C-alpha cells in the first residue's frame, strides 16, 4: 500500500518489476526525451497558436519532425527556455 499525501497536485504511480514510484506531472512529462504539443501546453501555459507564433518569430525552440505526422520538442530545450524566462523575470 502507498502512503500518499494530497498536495493539490495530481500525481501518478508507476510500477515496474523492480520498483514503484510516485511521479509529479512534470516528471511524468519529462521522462521521455521528446514532448508533443498536447503535453507541451501543460508545461508552457499558453495556447497552441501562441507557441507556433513564438516558434515562427524565433522566440521559442523549434520542434523536430519525428515522422510525417509526428512533431515534437526536445524536453531539454523547453526546460532551458523556461529557465531563461524565469531568470529574465
N, CA and C atoms as a LAMMPS dump frame, in Angstrom:
ITEM: TIMESTEP
0
ITEM: NUMBER OF ATOMS
267
ITEM: BOX BOUNDS ff ff ff
-5.0000000000000000e+02 5.0000000000000000e+02
-5.0000000000000000e+02 5.0000000000000000e+02
-5.0000000000000000e+02 5.0000000000000000e+02
ITEM: ATOMS id mol type element x y z
1 1 1 N 0.843 -1.186 0
2 1 2 C 0 0 0
3 1 3 C 0.88 1.238 0
4 2 1 N 0.435 2.301 -0.67
5 2 2 C 1.192 3.535 -0.762
6 2 3 C 0.64 4.576 0.188
7 3 1 N 1.523 5.267 0.889
8 3 2 C 1.131 6.397 1.715
9 3 3 C 1.332 7.653 0.893
10 4 1 N 0.247 8.277 0.458
11 4 2 C 0.325 9.485 -0.351
12 4 3 C -0.328 10.626 0.381
13 5 1 N 0.285 11.782 0.329
14 5 2 C -0.309 12.975 0.891
15 5 3 C -0.875 13.797 -0.246
16 6 1 N -2.04 14.371 -0.035
17 6 2 C -2.632 15.22 -1.058
18 6 3 C -1.999 16.598 -0.975
19 7 1 N -1.435 17.039 -2.089
20 7 2 C -0.778 18.341 -2.123
21 7 3 C -1.497 19.306 -3.056
22 8 1 N -2.602 18.883 -3.618
23 8 2 C -3.295 19.722 -4.57
24 8 3 C -2.765 19.553 -5.983
25 9 1 N -1.759 18.692 -6.159
26 9 2 C -1.166 18.44 -7.462
27 9 3 C -1.399 16.978 -7.807
28 10 1 N -1.876 16.748 -9.007
29 10 2 C -2.106 15.362 -9.432
30 10 3 C -0.785 14.615 -9.506
31 11 1 N -0.798 13.367 -9.067
32 11 2 C 0.397 12.529 -9.118
33 11 3 C 0.026 11.207 -9.779
34 12 1 N 1.028 10.53 -10.257
35 12 2 C 0.825 9.252 -10.925
36 12 3 C 1.729 8.23 -10.261
37 13 1 N 1.244 7.019 -10.121
38 13 2 C 2.053 5.938 -9.568
39 13 3 C 2.48 5.063 -10.731
40 14 1 N 3.785 4.842 -10.85
41 14 2 C 4.272 3.936 -11.878
42 14 3 C 4.801 2.679 -11.208
43 15 1 N 4.616 1.583 -11.859
44 15 2 C 5.063 0.3 -11.327
45 15 3 C 5.924 -0.399 -12.371
46 16 1 N 6.946 -1.051 -11.907
47 16 2 C 7.712 -1.938 -12.772
48 16 3 C 8.011 -3.186 -11.966
49 17 1 N 8.766 -4.075 -12.538
50 17 2 C 9.106 -5.303 -11.82
51 17 3 C 10.004 -5.033 -10.622
52 18 1 N 10.738 -3.911 -10.642
53 18 2 C 11.721 -3.671 -9.588
54 18 3 C 11.382 -2.53 -8.644
55 19 1 N 10.408 -1.656 -9.002
56 19 2 C 10.115 -0.54 -8.117
57 19 3 C 8.733 0.04 -8.372
58 20 1 N 8.256 0.822 -7.418
59 20 2 C 7.064 1.648 -7.566
60 20 3 C 7.465 3.051 -7.166
61 21 1 N 6.95 4.029 -7.869
62 21 2 C 7.347 5.401 -7.594
63 21 3 C 6.208 6.34 -7.945
64 22 1 N 6.054 7.393 -7.169
65 22 2 C 5.059 8.411 -7.453
66 22 3 C 5.725 9.514 -8.262
67 23 1 N 5.099 9.866 -9.387
68 23 2 C 5.627 10.921 -10.243
69 23 3 C 4.735 12.143 -10.169
70 24 1 N 5.333 13.303 -10.131
71 24 2 C 4.562 14.522 -10.282
72 24 3 C 4.253 14.686 -11.758
73 25 1 N 3.31 15.557 -12.122
74 25 2 C 3.008 15.728 -13.549
75 25 3 C 4.218 16.135 -14.381
76 26 1 N 5.081 17.001 -13.853
77 26 2 C 6.253 17.428 -14.606
78 26 3 C 7.196 16.261 -14.852
79 27 1 N 7.434 15.444 -13.831
80 27 2 C 8.289 14.271 -14.017
81 27 3 C 7.677 13.321 -15.024
82 28 1 N 6.356 13.163 -14.967
83 28 2 C 5.683 12.274 -15.895
84 28 3 C 5.904 12.733 -17.329
85 29 1 N 5.869 14.043 -17.557
86 29 2 C 6.047 14.583 -18.903
87 29 3 C 7.49 14.499 -19.379
88 30 1 N 8.433 14.633 -18.465
89 30 2 C 9.826 14.745 -18.875
90 30 3 C 10.588 13.43 -18.843
91 31 1 N 9.922 12.335 -18.559
92 31 2 C 10.63 11.057 -18.539
93 31 3 C 11.141 10.705 -19.929
94 32 1 N 10.408 11.086 -20.956
95 32 2 C 10.845 10.843 -22.319
96 32 3 C 11.759 11.967 -22.769
97 33 1 N 12.374 11.778 -23.899
98 33 2 C 13.299 12.77 -24.41
99 33 3 C 12.595 13.853 -25.224
100 34 1 N 11.413 13.535 -25.756
101 34 2 C 10.64 14.458 -26.564
102 34 3 C 9.256 14.67 -25.96
103 35 1 N 8.649 15.793 -26.322
104 35 2 C 7.32 16.109 -25.829
105 35 3 C 6.46 16.576 -27.005
106 36 1 N 5.229 16.117 -27.043
107 36 2 C 4.295 16.51 -28.102
108 36 3 C 3.498 17.728 -27.641
109 37 1 N 2.802 18.365 -28.575
110 37 2 C 2.07 19.593 -28.28
111 37 3 C 1.065 19.426 -27.146
112 38 1 N 0.341 18.306 -27.116
113 38 2 C -0.686 18.126 -26.085
114 38 3 C -0.09 18.185 -24.678
115 39 1 N 1.162 17.76 -24.522
116 39 2 C 1.824 17.822 -23.23
117 39 3 C 2.614 19.116 -23.066
118 40 1 N 3.059 19.679 -24.168
119 40 2 C 3.803 20.938 -24.118
120 40 3 C 2.958 22.043 -23.504
121 41 1 N 1.676 22.11 -23.858
122 41 2 C 0.821 23.165 -23.309
123 41 3 C 0.564 22.983 -21.813
124 42 1 N 0.89 21.821 -21.273
125 42 2 C 0.812 21.613 -19.826
126 42 3 C 2.039 22.209 -19.135
127 43 1 N 3.167 22.22 -19.842
128 43 2 C 4.407 22.778 -19.293
129 43 3 C 4.492 24.286 -19.514
130 44 1 N 4.009 24.739 -20.662
131 44 2 C 4.077 26.151 -21.047
132 44 3 C 2.631 26.627 -21.153
133 45 1 N 2.153 27.371 -20.164
134 45 2 C 0.721 27.71 -20.117
135 45 3 C 0.302 28.816 -21.087
136 46 1 N 0.465 28.561 -22.359
137 46 2 C -0.019 29.451 -23.408
138 46 3 C -0.726 28.584 -24.454
139 47 1 N -1.438 29.216 -25.355
140 47 2 C -2.183 28.453 -26.357
141 47 3 C -1.246 27.834 -27.397
142 48 1 N -1.768 26.842 -28.09
143 48 2 C -1.023 26.206 -29.177
144 48 3 C -0.667 27.242 -30.244
145 49 1 N -1.632 28.1 -30.57
146 49 2 C -1.4 29.132 -31.589
147 49 3 C -0.269 30.071 -31.168
148 50 1 N -0.222 30.412 -29.885
149 50 2 C 0.828 31.317 -29.412
150 50 3 C 2.202 30.631 -29.48
151 51 1 N 2.24 29.358 -29.149
152 51 2 C 3.505 28.617 -29.252
153 51 3 C 3.999 28.658 -30.694
154 52 1 N 3.119 28.401 -31.658
155 52 2 C 3.53 28.42 -33.062
156 52 3 C 3.979 29.813 -33.496
157 53 1 N 3.319 30.872 -32.999
158 53 2 C 3.764 32.234 -33.32
159 53 3 C 5.166 32.482 -32.769
160 54 1 N 5.417 32.027 -31.547
161 54 2 C 6.747 32.192 -30.95
162 54 3 C 7.798 31.419 -31.74
163 55 1 N 7.463 30.212 -32.179
164 55 2 C 8.391 29.413 -32.996
165 55 3 C 8.719 30.171 -34.275
166 56 1 N 7.699 30.68 -34.966
167 56 2 C 7.908 31.399 -36.221
168 56 3 C 8.739 32.661 -36.028
169 57 1 N 8.603 33.301 -34.855
170 57 2 C 9.356 34.518 -34.561
171 57 3 C 10.77 34.219 -34.057
172 58 1 N 11.098 32.934 -33.89
173 58 2 C 12.416 32.556 -33.384
174 58 3 C 12.572 32.779 -31.891
175 59 1 N 11.458 32.856 -31.172
176 59 2 C 11.485 33.12 -29.725
177 59 3 C 11.141 31.899 -28.881
178 60 1 N 11.022 30.747 -29.523
179 60 2 C 10.699 29.503 -28.832
180 60 3 C 11.42 28.383 -29.571
181 61 1 N 11.851 27.353 -28.863
182 61 2 C 12.569 26.251 -29.53
183 61 3 C 11.774 25.662 -30.695
184 62 1 N 12.48 25.375 -31.764
185 62 2 C 11.854 24.763 -32.94
186 62 3 C 11.613 23.28 -32.662
187 63 1 N 10.485 22.77 -33.106
188 63 2 C 10.221 21.333 -32.939
189 63 3 C 11.022 20.506 -33.935
190 64 1 N 11.003 19.221 -33.696
191 64 2 C 11.672 18.262 -34.571
192 64 3 C 10.596 17.385 -35.193
193 65 1 N 10.707 17.151 -36.466
194 65 2 C 9.759 16.293 -37.177
195 65 3 C 10.25 14.856 -37.021
196 66 1 N 9.577 14.074 -36.185
197 66 2 C 9.986 12.689 -35.944
198 66 3 C 9.487 11.755 -37.037
199 67 1 N 8.378 12.123 -37.644
200 67 2 C 7.842 11.38 -38.782
201 67 3 C 6.937 12.329 -39.551
202 68 1 N 6.309 11.827 -40.595
203 68 2 C 5.45 12.673 -41.425
204 68 3 C 4.351 13.354 -40.614
205 69 1 N 3.798 12.643 -39.643
206 69 2 C 2.681 13.182 -38.862
207 69 3 C 3.008 13.387 -37.388
208 70 1 N 4.277 13.372 -37.038
209 70 2 C 4.672 13.487 -35.628
210 70 3 C 5.711 14.586 -35.445
211 71 1 N 5.301 15.645 -34.764
212 71 2 C 6.178 16.763 -34.449
213 71 3 C 6.345 16.814 -32.935
214 72 1 N 7.565 17.011 -32.463
215 72 2 C 7.818 17.034 -31.027
216 72 3 C 8.967 17.991 -30.714
217 73 1 N 9.052 18.37 -29.458
218 73 2 C 10.121 19.247 -28.983
219 73 3 C 11.028 18.471 -28.04
220 74 1 N 12.289 18.832 -28.008
221 74 2 C 13.199 18.248 -27.023
222 74 3 C 12.846 18.832 -25.66
223 75 1 N 12.64 17.977 -24.687
224 75 2 C 12.284 18.416 -23.337
225 75 3 C 13.366 19.338 -22.774
226 76 1 N 14.629 19.015 -23.015
227 76 2 C 15.725 19.839 -22.502
228 76 3 C 15.657 21.254 -23.066
229 77 1 N 15.275 21.397 -24.349
230 77 2 C 15.149 22.731 -24.947
231 77 3 C 14.04 23.532 -24.283
232 78 1 N 12.937 22.883 -23.977
233 78 2 C 11.811 23.564 -23.326
234 78 3 C 12.186 23.961 -21.91
235 79 1 N 12.848 23.061 -21.186
236 79 2 C 13.274 23.384 -19.822
237 79 3 C 14.253 24.549 -19.822
238 80 1 N 15.178 24.58 -20.776
239 80 2 C 16.12 25.698 -20.887
240 80 3 C 15.396 27.003 -21.181
241 81 1 N 14.416 26.972 -22.059
242 81 2 C 13.636 28.154 -22.407
243 81 3 C 12.886 28.686 -21.2
244 82 1 N 12.244 27.774 -20.442
245 82 2 C 11.516 28.169 -19.242
246 82 3 C 12.447 28.764 -18.193
247 83 1 N 13.617 28.158 -18.032
248 83 2 C 14.589 28.656 -17.059
249 83 3 C 15.061 30.059 -17.447
250 84 1 N 15.319 30.287 -18.725
251 84 2 C 15.746 31.606 -19.202
252 84 3 C 14.651 32.641 -18.956
253 85 1 N 13.393 32.278 -19.19
254 85 2 C 12.273 33.19 -18.94
255 85 3 C 12.184 33.53 -17.452
256 86 1 N 12.384 32.53 -16.621
257 86 2 C 12.313 32.732 -15.166
258 86 3 C 13.437 33.651 -14.697
259 87 1 N 14.631 33.438 -15.219
260 87 2 C 15.773 34.264 -14.833
261 87 3 C 15.642 35.699 -15.314
262 88 1 N 14.98 35.886 -16.462
263 88 2 C 14.809 37.235 -17.018
264 88 3 C 13.726 38.03 -16.277
265 89 1 N 12.859 37.315 -15.558
266 89 2 C 11.746 37.989 -14.867
267 89 3 C 12.201 38.709 -13.614
